[in-house]
């Protein structure tokens, strides 16, 4: 587990280089990414989906597979992979 960025109450700006730096230094071939929604709603925003696509694209260039992007809220979670959003 590696915390890349801590956001504000309503946004987080994590850059792909920060995410993949840890993966590269660990010789990872696959990663999971996750973030929380303090609102309690696990529904992914358009920004969440666009960010996931960007991370997947960067991972493909590096040879690192993004296995899933998990959104956590209260006692629930949503898998973008399970929802067919990646």
C-alpha positions as CSV (number, residue, x, y, z in Angstrom):
1,X,0.0,0.0,0.0
2,X,1.3,3.4,-0.9
3,X,-0.5,6.7,-0.4
4,X,0.3,8.9,-3.4
5,X,-1.8,12.0,-2.6
6,X,-4.1,13.4,0.0
7,X,-6.7,15.6,-1.5
8,X,-9.0,18.3,-0.2
9,X,-12.6,17.8,0.9
10,X,-13.8,17.8,-2.7
11,X,-10.9,17.1,-5.0
12,X,-7.5,15.4,-5.4
13,X,-5.0,15.9,-8.1
14,X,-2.8,12.9,-8.3
15,X,-0.4,12.9,-11.2
16,X,0.4,9.7,-13.2
17,X,4.1,10.1,-12.6
18,X,3.6,10.0,-8.8
19,X,1.5,6.9,-9.1
20,X,3.8,5.0,-11.4
21,X,7.0,6.1,-9.6
22,X,6.2,3.8,-6.7
23,X,5.2,1.0,-9.1
24,X,8.5,1.3,-11.0
25,X,10.6,1.4,-7.9
26,X,8.8,-1.7,-6.7
27,X,9.3,-3.5,-10.0
28,X,5.5,-3.9,-10.2
29,X,3.8,-5.3,-13.2
30,X,0.3,-4.6,-12.0
31,X,-1.3,-2.0,-9.7
32,X,-4.7,-1.2,-8.2
33,X,-5.7,2.4,-7.5
34,X,-8.3,3.6,-5.0
35,X,-9.7,6.7,-3.6
36,X,-12.5,7.7,-1.3
37,X,-15.7,9.7,-1.8
38,X,-16.4,11.6,1.5
39,X,-19.9,12.2,0.3
40,X,-20.8,8.6,0.8
41,X,-21.8,8.1,-2.8
42,X,-19.7,5.6,-4.7
43,X,-20.9,6.6,-8.1
44,X,-17.8,7.6,-10.2
45,X,-17.7,11.1,-11.6
46,X,-16.8,11.8,-15.2
47,X,-13.4,13.1,-13.8
48,X,-12.9,9.7,-12.0
49,X,-13.5,7.8,-15.3
50,X,-11.3,10.2,-17.3
51,X,-8.5,9.9,-14.7
52,X,-8.8,6.1,-14.8
53,X,-8.5,6.1,-18.6
54,X,-5.4,8.3,-18.3
55,X,-3.8,6.0,-15.8
56,X,-4.5,2.9,-17.9
57,X,-3.0,4.6,-20.9
58,X,0.1,5.6,-19.0
59,X,0.4,2.1,-17.6
60,X,0.2,0.6,-21.1
61,X,3.1,2.7,-22.2
62,X,5.1,1.5,-19.2
63,X,4.1,-2.1,-19.3
64,X,2.2,-1.9,-16.0
65,X,-1.4,-3.1,-15.9
66,X,-4.0,-1.2,-13.9
67,X,-6.1,-4.1,-12.4
68,X,-8.9,-1.9,-11.0
69,X,-9.8,1.5,-9.7
70,X,-11.8,1.2,-6.4
71,X,-14.0,4.0,-5.0
72,X,-14.6,3.7,-1.3
73,X,-17.5,5.5,0.6
74,X,-18.8,4.8,4.0
75,X,-19.1,1.0,4.2
76,X,-19.4,0.5,0.5
77,X,-17.1,0.3,-2.5
78,X,-17.4,0.4,-6.2
79,X,-15.1,-1.4,-8.7
80,X,-14.8,0.4,-12.0
81,X,-13.7,-2.9,-13.6
82,X,-16.8,-4.7,-12.3
83,X,-18.9,-1.8,-13.6
84,X,-17.4,-2.1,-17.1
85,X,-15.9,1.4,-16.8
86,X,-12.3,0.4,-17.6
